[in-house]
């Protein structure tokens, strides 16, 4: 995935129904450093004019709308 590319969620992925039919602009990774030293990587999107965070479970359900 590259920053600035557009994606849509594939049909049937119920956890992101609010994204259905909306293009999602990929903004990049957001890394959270936990107190125990572990890093959590989330993925930031712009959907419907709002910033949305997603975890890696969403990635396999994305379909690119733009090609690089």
HELIX and SHEET records of a PDB file:
HELIX    1   1 UNK A   14  UNK A   19  5                                   6    
HELIX    2   2 UNK A   56  UNK A   61  5                                   6    
SHEET    1   A 5 UNK A  50  UNK A  54  0                                        
SHEET    2   A 5 UNK A  39  UNK A  47 -1                                        
SHEET    3   A 5 UNK A  24  UNK A  33 -1                                        
SHEET    4   A 5 UNK A   6  UNK A   9 -1                                        
SHEET    5   A 5 UNK A  62  UNK A  64 -1                                        
END                                                                             
